[in-house]
Amino acid sequence: MNKKSMILRTPLIVRFCHWCMVCLFILTALSGLSLFFPSIKLFGLFLGTPQLVRELHPILGCVVFILLMFMFLKLAHHNIPNKDDLLWIKNFKHVILGKERGIPIGKYNVGQKFLFWCIMGLILVLFVTGLIMWRRYFADNFSVPVVRIAIFFHSLAAIGLILLAIGHAYMAIWVKGSIKGMITGYVSRAWACKNHSTWYEEEMEKIYQEELKLKAELKTEQATKPE
């Protein structure tokens, strides 16, 4: 891979956190489904017996929450809505048809921002309701009606998050180059220009300024070198 023609989109620490979270989320989702729907208990067998699944599910959920909170700290500032998002919404038809060139789009578009905030909101609901439901440590501190309400909202949030995760995976496959970018961290300049024009211009300006700085340093070094 020629990195000179590429742009770093996702740092290593974020990519590592993302893929760890993906693997653990799959385990958590499948184990949760096996607990909620006994008829599909086979989903949880990869973690062991039903008793072990019940013990591991909340622990896995807490780890997923921690990883997502780390990603929140790293990515939240890129997902703040701005006025350019209105243009993306107005030209949504062109975006769907792959004709987004010319539409100002930052590092993440409106759809990605919406997905980001929905995921963060749902994982917060799952975390809070999951703690209330956690029999070993917390459930005895709440009344039965409160625990039942927590179970209801926990289930709704879980279904919502699973559907969003499936949608996220589909969009990553649909936009060619996205998965490769999340694996290597780099995307081509052409990909960045087409899909995220504003972010592309910002990154190219940074690269240009860095090149100017390097040239200035080299010129200074040559000027100070003894004859």
C-alpha positions as CSV (number, residue, x, y, z in Angstrom):
1,M,0.0,0.0,0.0
2,N,1.4,3.3,-1.1
3,K,0.6,5.6,1.9
4,K,1.7,8.7,-0.1
5,S,-1.6,8.4,-2.1
6,M,-3.6,7.5,1.0
7,I,-5.1,9.5,3.9
8,L,-5.2,8.2,7.5
9,R,-8.8,8.0,8.4
10,T,-8.9,5.9,11.6
11,P,-6.0,5.7,14.1
12,L,-4.8,2.3,15.2
13,I,-6.1,2.6,18.8
14,V,-9.6,3.3,17.5
15,R,-9.5,0.5,15.0
16,F,-8.4,-2.0,17.6
17,C,-11.1,-0.8,20.0
18,H,-13.7,-1.0,17.2
19,W,-12.9,-4.6,16.2
20,C,-12.7,-5.8,19.8
21,M,-16.0,-4.2,20.5
22,V,-17.5,-5.8,17.3
23,C,-16.4,-9.3,18.4
24,L,-17.6,-8.8,22.0
25,F,-20.9,-7.3,20.8
26,I,-21.7,-10.3,18.7
27,L,-21.0,-12.6,21.7
28,T,-23.2,-10.3,24.0
29,A,-26.0,-10.1,21.4
30,L,-26.2,-13.8,20.8
31,S,-26.0,-14.7,24.5
32,G,-28.7,-12.2,25.2
33,L,-30.9,-13.5,22.6
34,S,-30.5,-17.1,23.9
35,L,-31.5,-15.9,27.4
36,F,-34.5,-13.9,26.1
37,F,-35.7,-16.6,23.7
38,P,-35.1,-20.1,25.3
39,S,-36.1,-21.7,22.0
40,I,-32.9,-20.4,20.4
41,K,-30.6,-21.2,23.4
42,L,-28.1,-22.7,20.9
43,F,-27.0,-19.1,20.3
44,G,-25.4,-19.1,23.8
45,L,-23.8,-22.5,23.8
46,F,-20.5,-21.1,22.6
47,L,-20.1,-19.5,26.0
48,G,-20.9,-22.7,27.9
49,T,-23.8,-23.8,29.9
50,P,-27.0,-21.6,30.3
51,Q,-25.8,-20.8,33.9
52,L,-22.4,-19.7,32.6
53,V,-24.1,-17.7,29.8
54,R,-26.2,-15.9,32.4
55,E,-23.0,-15.0,34.4
56,L,-20.9,-13.9,31.4
57,H,-23.6,-11.9,29.5
58,P,-23.6,-8.9,31.8
59,I,-19.8,-8.9,32.1
60,L,-19.5,-8.8,28.3
61,G,-22.1,-6.1,28.1
62,C,-20.1,-3.9,30.6
63,V,-16.9,-4.4,28.5
64,V,-18.8,-3.4,25.3
65,F,-20.1,-0.3,27.1
66,I,-16.5,0.7,28.2
67,L,-15.2,0.2,24.7
68,L,-18.0,2.3,23.2
69,M,-17.4,5.1,25.8
70,F,-13.8,5.1,24.7
71,M,-14.9,5.5,21.1
72,F,-17.3,8.2,22.2
73,L,-14.4,10.2,23.6
74,K,-12.4,9.8,20.5
75,L,-15.1,10.4,17.9
76,A,-17.9,12.6,19.4
77,H,-16.3,15.9,18.2
78,H,-16.5,14.6,14.6
79,N,-20.2,13.8,15.0
80,I,-21.5,17.2,16.1
81,P,-24.3,18.3,13.6
82,N,-23.5,21.4,11.6
83,K,-25.1,23.5,8.8
84,D,-23.5,21.4,6.0
85,D,-25.6,18.5,7.2
86,L,-28.7,20.3,5.9
87,L,-27.2,20.2,2.4
88,W,-26.6,16.5,2.7
89,I,-30.2,15.9,3.8
90,K,-31.5,18.1,0.9
91,N,-29.4,16.1,-1.6
92,F,-30.1,12.7,0.0
93,K,-31.3,11.3,-3.3
94,H,-28.0,12.1,-5.0
95,V,-26.1,10.6,-2.1
96,I,-28.0,7.3,-2.4
97,L,-27.3,7.3,-6.2
98,G,-23.6,7.8,-5.5
99,K,-23.5,11.3,-6.8
100,E,-22.4,13.1,-3.6
101,R,-19.5,14.8,-5.3
102,G,-19.8,18.5,-4.7
103,I,-21.8,18.1,-1.5
104,P,-19.8,19.4,1.5
105,I,-19.4,16.4,3.8
106,G,-17.1,16.3,6.8
107,K,-15.4,13.2,8.3
108,Y,-18.9,11.7,8.9
109,N,-22.1,12.3,7.1
110,V,-25.6,12.8,8.6
111,G,-26.4,9.1,8.4
112,Q,-23.2,8.2,10.2
113,K,-23.8,10.9,12.8
114,F,-27.3,9.7,13.4
115,L,-26.1,6.1,13.8
116,F,-23.4,7.2,16.2
117,W,-25.7,9.0,18.5
118,C,-28.3,6.3,18.4
119,I,-25.8,3.7,19.3
120,M,-24.4,5.7,22.1
121,G,-27.9,6.4,23.4
122,L,-29.0,2.8,23.2
123,I,-25.8,1.4,24.9
124,L,-26.4,3.8,27.8
125,V,-30.0,2.5,28.2
126,L,-28.6,-1.1,28.0
127,F,-26.0,-0.4,30.6
128,V,-28.3,1.3,33.1
129,T,-31.1,-1.3,32.7
130,G,-28.6,-4.1,32.7
131,L,-27.2,-3.0,36.1
132,I,-30.8,-2.9,37.5
133,M,-31.4,-6.4,36.2
134,W,-28.0,-7.9,37.3
135,R,-29.3,-10.4,39.9
136,R,-25.9,-11.2,41.5
137,Y,-25.1,-7.6,42.5
138,F,-27.9,-5.0,42.0
139,A,-31.4,-6.5,41.3
140,D,-32.2,-7.0,45.0
141,N,-31.8,-3.3,45.6
142,F,-34.8,-2.6,43.3
143,S,-38.5,-3.5,43.5
144,V,-39.9,-6.2,41.2
145,P,-41.9,-3.6,39.1
146,V,-38.7,-1.6,38.5
147,V,-36.8,-4.7,37.5
148,R,-39.6,-5.6,35.1
149,I,-39.6,-2.2,33.5
150,A,-35.8,-2.4,33.2
151,I,-36.1,-5.8,31.5
152,F,-38.7,-4.3,29.0
153,F,-36.5,-1.3,28.1
154,H,-33.4,-3.4,28.0
155,S,-35.0,-5.8,25.5
156,L,-36.2,-2.9,23.3
157,A,-32.8,-1.2,23.4
158,A,-31.0,-4.5,22.6
159,I,-33.2,-5.2,19.5
160,G,-32.7,-1.6,18.4
161,L,-28.9,-1.8,18.8
162,I,-28.7,-5.2,16.9
163,L,-30.7,-3.7,14.0
164,L,-28.5,-0.6,13.9
165,A,-25.4,-2.8,14.0
166,I,-26.8,-4.8,11.0
167,G,-27.5,-1.6,9.2
168,H,-24.0,-0.3,9.9
169,A,-22.4,-3.4,8.6
170,Y,-24.6,-3.3,5.4
171,M,-23.6,0.4,4.8
172,A,-19.9,-0.4,5.3
173,I,-20.2,-3.1,2.6
174,W,-22.3,-0.9,0.3
175,V,-19.7,2.0,0.3
176,K,-16.7,0.3,-1.4
177,G,-13.5,0.9,0.5
178,S,-15.0,1.5,3.9
179,I,-14.2,-1.9,5.4
180,K,-10.6,-1.7,4.1
181,G,-10.3,1.7,5.6
182,M,-11.3,0.4,9.0
183,I,-8.8,-2.5,8.7
184,T,-5.8,-0.6,7.5
185,G,-6.8,2.8,8.8
186,Y,-6.1,4.4,5.4
187,V,-8.4,5.4,2.5
188,S,-7.5,6.6,-1.0
189,R,-7.6,10.3,-1.7
190,A,-10.2,9.6,-4.4
191,W,-12.4,7.8,-1.9
192,A,-12.1,10.7,0.6
193,C,-12.8,13.3,-2.1
194,K,-15.9,11.5,-3.3
195,N,-17.4,10.5,0.0
196,H,-16.2,13.2,2.4
197,S,-15.2,16.2,0.4
198,T,-14.9,18.7,3.3
199,W,-12.8,16.4,5.4
200,Y,-10.6,15.6,2.3
201,E,-9.9,19.3,1.8
202,E,-9.0,19.7,5.5
203,E,-6.7,16.7,5.4
204,M,-5.0,17.9,2.2
205,E,-4.4,21.3,3.7
206,K,-2.7,19.6,6.7
207,I,-0.5,17.6,4.3
208,Y,0.3,20.7,2.4
209,Q,1.3,22.6,5.5
210,E,3.4,19.7,6.7
211,E,5.2,19.6,3.4
212,L,5.9,23.3,3.6
213,K,7.2,22.9,7.1
214,L,9.5,20.1,6.1
215,K,10.8,22.1,3.1
216,A,11.5,25.1,5.4
217,E,13.3,22.9,7.9
218,L,15.4,21.3,5.1
219,K,16.2,24.7,3.6
220,T,17.3,26.0,7.1
221,E,19.4,22.9,7.6
222,Q,21.2,23.4,4.3
223,A,21.7,27.1,4.9
224,T,23.4,26.4,8.3
225,K,25.5,23.5,7.1
226,P,29.2,24.5,7.0
227,E,30.8,24.8,3.6
